[in-house]
């Protein structure tokens, strides 16, 4: 089992960053909110936490997709190099939890 965690100041986020780090599905989710910055920060921290779990700095943020169910609960869809590394490490499950306040977003990822 491995655990990854990341936190980020929400004030540092921008829509320009959203376009660089997100898939179309992620942008669709974030764009439904008036205040996008907390959700951009949540994507950022979630993807950083996944990279820490996988131990591979060369993974593109676009190879990590954070999806949300009808209740807003996040889940992970790994693609490309992220999925390859997940399989190489022989993990069976990867879970994510994300939270944010007015100023900080934090994500935790656990893989087994």
C-alpha positions in Angstrom: 0.0 0.0 0.0 1.2 3.5 -0.8 -0.3 6.9 0.2 0.2 10.3 -1.5 -1.0 13.7 -0.2 -0.8 17.2 -1.6 -2.0 20.6 -0.6 -2.1 23.9 -2.6 -3.2 27.5 -2.1 -6.3 28.1 -4.0 -5.3 31.7 -4.8 -2.5 30.4 -7.1 -5.0 28.7 -9.5 -6.2 30.1 -12.9 -8.3 29.0 -15.8 -5.1 29.0 -17.9 -3.8 26.3 -15.6 -7.0 24.4 -15.9 -6.6 24.2 -19.6 -3.1 22.8 -19.2 -3.8 20.1 -16.6 -7.3 18.9 -17.3 -9.2 16.6 -19.7 -12.4 17.6 -21.4 -14.5 15.8 -18.7 -12.7 17.6 -15.9 -13.1 21.0 -17.6 -16.9 20.3 -18.0 -17.1 19.5 -14.3 -15.1 22.6 -13.2 -16.9 25.0 -15.6 -20.3 24.3 -13.9 -19.1 26.3 -10.9 -19.1 30.1 -10.6 -15.9 30.0 -8.5 -13.6 27.7 -10.4 -10.4 28.1 -8.4 -11.2 25.6 -5.6 -12.0 23.0 -8.1 -8.9 23.7 -10.2 -6.8 23.4 -7.0 -8.6 20.1 -6.2 -7.6 18.7 -9.6 -4.0 19.9 -9.1 -3.6 18.4 -5.7 -5.4 15.1 -6.7 -3.1 14.7 -9.7 0.0 15.5 -7.6 -1.0 13.0 -5.0 -1.4 10.3 -7.6 2.1 11.0 -9.0 3.5 10.7 -5.5 1.7 7.3 -5.1 3.0 6.1 -8.4 6.5 7.4 -7.7 7.0 8.6 -11.3 7.6 12.3 -12.0 7.3 11.9 -15.8 3.6 11.2 -15.7 1.5 13.8 -17.5 -1.4 15.4 -15.6 -3.5 14.5 -18.7 -2.8 10.8 -17.9 -4.7 11.2 -14.6 -8.4 12.0 -14.8 -10.4 12.9 -11.8 -14.1 12.2 -12.3 -17.1 13.0 -10.0 -20.3 11.0 -9.4 -23.7 12.6 -9.0 -22.9 13.4 -5.4 -19.6 15.0 -6.2 -17.5 12.2 -4.9 -14.2 11.9 -6.8 -12.8 8.8 -8.5 -9.7 8.2 -10.6 -9.4 7.1 -14.2 -5.7 6.4 -15.1 -4.6 6.6 -18.7 -1.3 6.2 -20.6 1.8 6.2 -18.5 -0.1 6.5 -15.2 -2.0 3.3 -16.0 1.1 1.5 -17.1 2.9 2.5 -13.8 -0.2 1.5 -11.7 -0.1 -2.0 -13.4 3.7 -2.3 -13.1 3.4 -1.7 -9.4 0.7 -4.5 -9.3 -1.8 -2.3 -7.5 -5.4 -3.5 -7.6 -7.2 -0.4 -6.3 -6.6 3.4 -6.2 -8.8 5.7 -4.2 -8.9 9.5 -3.8 -10.3 11.9 -1.3 -10.3 15.7 -1.9 -11.3 18.6 0.3 -10.9 22.3 0.2 -11.5 25.4 2.4 -11.7 28.9 1.2 -7.9 29.1 0.9 -6.4 25.5 0.6 -7.2 22.3 -1.3 -5.9 19.0 -0.2 -6.0 15.5 -1.7 -5.1 12.1 -0.4 -4.6 9.1 -2.7 -4.2 5.5 -1.5 -3.3 2.6 -3.7 -3.2 -1.1 -2.8 
